[in-house]
């Protein structure tokens, strides 16, 4: 979890994390104010954009000294990262660039374009602004698609425009840039992104889609989430849940709760008792599962043997839990 008021170093890490987890961004070119969504890959803090070979971004990249380009990057937690600088051409085809930058937890699919070849351009970052969401500003939700698609004469992975023209799409609900905080360029360059936080949405989606059977087995290692002391309701969703009454004996109440939970949850691998199991959250220390039964859903917490150090360590920790081996 990030602090509400991060210092300069934490602000730089969060900015790098937003960029590392992004798959698309809103590009604005100077002069004619050409604007549109483009596919994006993080290259050590510099965004690489996949655009049409004959599109305005490629022309801007070919013009030496063109400055004032702006890139608005939406974060998965509702952040808005604004990067400014100049575009430059990246050597190689878009497919070659995508393969070079792809890594653990990051898979980039470049489609075959029938009438326009994709090109890769990079933004040399000269200014960084990070806008954090308030509690009244819910962040955008990332869609399931991670594929880069053609939009007009550019490649885009953002929302579909209503009339098919580049730059006509509605913007996500993100915080205003007016209240953003400047990030020191040196701190931004030296910071390392939190790849677990950056890739968590993709990793969660992969687990839920491709490993439903293993998640049922993993639920056996889960512990029912304790209800918060400020929330009277239990960590269970059902149509008849009632607020818990006052606890006269906290230890006895917890023992009774654990016993009732163990009896109620049943065997997660039994389809007659459990409809399904899905990952809700993922962090370095573990993951949260939702076990859905015939009468409601229960929240479980699974703790890893060792904290995750990189996306590839997730598979190792899951194997340890499921099979007791490394």
C-alpha positions in Angstrom: 0.0 0.0 0.0 1.2 3.5 -0.8 1.2 6.2 1.8 -1.4 9.0 1.4 1.3 11.6 1.3 4.3 10.0 -0.3 7.7 11.6 -0.2 9.8 12.3 -3.3 11.3 8.9 -3.4 8.0 7.1 -3.0 6.4 9.4 -5.5 9.0 8.5 -8.1 8.5 4.8 -7.4 4.8 5.1 -7.8 5.2 7.1 -11.1 7.5 4.3 -12.4 5.0 1.7 -11.3 2.1 3.4 -13.1 4.2 3.4 -16.3 5.3 -0.2 -15.9 1.7 -1.4 -15.6 0.3 0.7 -18.4 -0.7 -0.8 -21.8 -2.0 2.4 -23.4 -1.8 6.2 -23.1 -3.2 9.3 -24.5 -0.7 11.1 -26.7 -1.0 14.8 -27.5 1.3 16.4 -30.1 2.2 20.1 -30.1 1.1 22.6 -32.7 -2.0 21.1 -34.3 -3.0 19.4 -31.1 -3.3 16.0 -32.6 -4.4 13.6 -29.9 -5.1 9.9 -29.7 -4.6 6.7 -27.7 -1.5 4.6 -28.5 -0.2 1.3 -27.4 2.6 1.6 -24.8 5.5 -0.4 -23.4 7.7 0.7 -20.6 11.4 0.8 -21.4 13.2 1.6 -18.1 11.1 4.7 -17.4 10.8 5.8 -21.0 7.5 5.0 -22.8 7.7 3.3 -26.2 4.7 3.9 -28.3 3.4 1.7 -31.1 1.9 3.8 -33.8 1.2 3.7 -37.5 4.3 4.1 -39.7 2.8 7.1 -41.5 1.0 8.7 -38.6 1.7 12.1 -37.1 3.7 10.7 -34.2 6.2 9.2 -36.5 6.5 12.5 -38.4 7.0 14.3 -35.1 9.7 11.8 -34.1 11.5 12.3 -37.3 11.7 16.1 -36.8 14.7 16.9 -34.7 14.0 19.3 -31.8 10.3 18.8 -31.7 9.4 19.3 -28.0 6.2 19.7 -26.1 4.8 16.2 -26.6 2.5 15.1 -23.8 1.6 11.6 -22.7 -1.2 11.0 -20.2 -0.9 7.5 -18.6 -3.8 6.0 -16.6 -2.9 3.9 -13.5 -4.8 0.9 -12.3 -5.4 2.6 -8.9 -6.8 5.7 -10.4 -3.6 7.7 -10.9 -2.8 9.9 -13.8 0.8 10.1 -14.9 1.7 13.0 -17.2 5.0 12.8 -19.1 6.3 15.5 -21.3 9.2 15.6 -23.7 10.1 14.9 -27.3 9.6 11.9 -29.5 12.3 10.0 -31.2 12.4 7.0 -33.6 13.2 3.6 -32.1 15.3 1.4 -34.5 13.8 -1.9 -35.6 10.2 -3.0 -36.3 7.4 -2.8 -33.8 7.5 -6.5 -33.4 11.2 -6.6 -32.7 10.9 -3.8 -30.2 8.0 -5.5 -28.5 9.9 -8.8 -28.2 13.0 -7.0 -26.8 11.0 -5.2 -24.1 8.7 -8.1 -23.1 9.7 -9.7 -19.8 8.3 -11.6 -16.8 4.7 -10.7 -16.4 4.6 -8.6 -19.5 3.4 -10.0 -22.8 2.9 -7.7 -25.8 0.9 -8.9 -28.7 1.4 -7.0 -31.9 -1.2 -7.6 -34.6 -0.5 -7.9 -38.3 -1.6 -4.7 -40.0 -3.0 -5.1 -43.6 -2.5 -1.7 -44.9 -0.2 0.1 -42.5 2.9 -1.1 -40.8 3.4 -0.3 -37.1 6.4 1.7 -35.9 7.9 2.3 -32.5 8.7 5.8 -31.2 9.9 6.7 -27.7 9.3 9.7 -25.5 12.5 11.2 -24.1 11.1 12.3 -20.7 11.8 15.9 -19.7 9.0 16.4 -17.2 7.0 14.1 -14.8 3.7 15.0 -13.1 1.8 12.5 -10.9 -1.8 13.1 -10.1 -3.2 10.9 -7.3 -6.9 10.1 -7.0 -9.0 11.4 -4.1 -11.5 9.2 -2.3 -14.3 10.8 -4.3 -12.6 10.0 -7.6 -12.8 6.3 -8.4 -10.0 5.1 -10.7 -10.4 3.6 -14.2 -10.8 -0.1 -14.5 -8.5 -1.9 -16.9 -10.2 -4.0 -19.5 -9.4 -7.6 -20.2 -7.8 -6.8 -23.6 -4.1 -6.4 -23.6 -3.8 -6.5 -27.4 -2.7 -3.5 -29.4 -5.2 -2.8 -32.1 -5.2 -0.4 -35.1 -7.1 2.8 -34.7 -7.2 5.1 -37.7 -3.5 5.3 -38.8 -2.1 4.5 -35.4 -2.1 1.5 -33.0 -4.1 1.9 -29.9 -5.1 -0.1 -26.9 -7.4 2.5 -25.3 -11.2 3.0 -25.4 -12.9 2.7 -28.8 -13.8 6.1 -30.3 -17.5 6.6 -31.1 -16.9 7.6 -34.7 -13.8 5.7 -35.5 -11.5 8.8 -35.6 -8.3 9.1 -33.7 -8.6 11.1 -30.6 -12.4 11.0 -30.3 -12.6 8.5 -27.5 -13.9 9.5 -24.1 -11.2 9.8 -21.4 -11.2 7.6 -18.4 -12.3 8.9 -15.0 -9.0 10.1 -13.7 -7.8 13.0 -11.5 -7.3 16.5 -12.9 -3.7 17.4 -13.8 -4.2 20.7 -12.0 -3.5 19.1 -8.6 -0.6 16.9 -9.7 2.8 16.8 -8.0 6.0 17.3 -9.8 8.5 14.4 -9.7 12.2 15.1 -9.7 13.7 13.7 -12.9 16.8 12.3 -11.1 14.6 10.5 -8.6 12.4 9.2 -11.4 15.4 7.9 -13.3 16.9 6.2 -10.3 13.6 4.7 -9.0 12.7 1.1 -9.6 9.0 0.2 -10.3 7.1 -2.2 -8.1 6.5 -4.9 -10.7 4.2 -6.9 -8.5 1.9 -4.0 -8.1 2.3 -3.1 -11.8 1.6 -6.5 -13.2 -1.0 -7.6 -10.5 -4.0 -7.0 -12.8 -2.6 -9.2 -15.5 -1.4 -11.9 -13.1 -4.8 -12.0 -11.4 -6.5 -12.3 -14.7 -4.2 -15.1 -15.8 -4.8 -17.1 -12.6 -8.5 -16.7 -12.8 -8.7 -17.6 -16.5 -6.1 -20.3 -16.8 -5.8 -21.9 -13.3 -9.3 -22.3 -12.0 -8.6 -25.8 -10.8 -5.4 -24.9 -9.0 -7.2 -22.0 -7.3 -9.7 -24.5 -5.7 -6.7 -26.4 -4.3 -5.1 -23.2 -3.2 -8.2 -22.2 -1.2 -7.4 -25.1 1.2 -4.5 -23.0 2.4 -6.6 -19.9 2.9 -7.6 -18.4 6.2 -10.9 -16.6 6.6 -10.3 -12.8 6.6 -11.0 -11.3 10.1 -13.7 -8.6 10.0 -12.4 -5.1 10.7 -12.9 -3.7 14.1 -14.6 -0.7 12.5 -17.0 -2.9 10.4 -19.7 -4.9 12.2 -20.3 -7.2 9.3 -18.4 -10.4 8.7 -16.1 -10.9 5.7 -18.9 -12.7 4.0 -21.3 -11.7 1.2 -24.8 -13.2 1.3 -28.4 -12.2 1.1 -29.0 -12.6 4.8 -25.8 -11.4 6.5 -26.5 -9.6 9.8 -24.2 -7.3 11.8 -22.4 -9.2 14.5 -23.4 -8.3 18.0 -21.0 -7.1 20.8 -18.3 -9.7 21.8 -18.3 -10.3 25.5 -15.4 -12.7 25.2 -13.1 -11.9 22.2 -11.1 -15.1 22.4 -14.1 -17.3 22.6 -15.8 -15.4 19.9 -12.8 -15.8 17.5 -12.6 -19.5 18.2 -16.3 -19.9 17.5 -16.0 -17.9 14.4 -13.1 -20.0 13.1 -15.0 -23.2 13.9 -18.2 -22.0 12.1 -16.1 -20.8 9.1 -14.3 -24.1 8.8 -17.6 -26.0 8.9 -19.4 -23.6 6.5 -16.6 -23.4 3.9 -16.3 -27.1 3.2 -14.0 -28.6 0.6 -13.2 -26.0 -2.1 -12.5 -28.8 -4.6 -16.1 -30.1 -4.3 -18.2 -28.5 -7.0 -21.4 -29.4 -5.1 -20.3 -27.2 -2.2 -18.3 -24.5 -3.9 -19.3 -22.8 -7.2 -15.9 -21.4 -7.8 -12.8 -19.7 -6.4 -11.3 -16.5 -7.8 -8.3 -14.2 -6.9 -9.4 -10.7 -5.8 -6.1 -9.1 -4.8 -2.4 -9.9 -5.1 0.6 -8.4 -3.3 4.1 -9.4 -2.3 3.0 -11.1 0.9 0.1 -13.2 -0.5 -3.2 -13.1 -2.3 -6.9 -12.8 -1.4 -9.3 -15.4 -2.7 -13.1 -15.3 -2.9 -14.7 -18.7 -2.4 -18.2 -18.7 -3.8 -20.6 -21.2 -2.3 -24.3 -21.9 -2.9 -25.3 -19.4 -0.1 -22.7 -16.7 -0.4 -19.0 -15.8 -0.8 -16.2 -15.9 1.7 -12.9 -14.0 1.6 -9.8 -16.0 2.3 -6.2 -14.9 2.7 -3.3 -17.0 1.4 0.1 -16.0 2.7 3.2 -16.9 0.7 6.2 -18.7 2.3 8.5 -16.0 1.1 7.5 -12.5 -0.1 7.5 -12.1 -3.9 10.6 -10.4 -5.3 9.6 -10.4 -9.0 6.6 -11.7 -11.1 8.4 -15.0 -11.9 8.6 -15.8 -8.1 4.8 -16.0 -8.0 4.8 -19.4 -9.8 7.5 -20.7 -7.3 5.4 -19.7 -4.3 2.2 -21.2 -5.7 4.1 -24.5 -6.4 5.3 -24.5 -2.8 1.8 -24.1 -1.5 0.2 -26.6 -3.8 2.9 -29.3 -3.8 5.2 -28.5 -0.9 8.1 -28.2 -3.3 10.2 -25.5 -4.9 
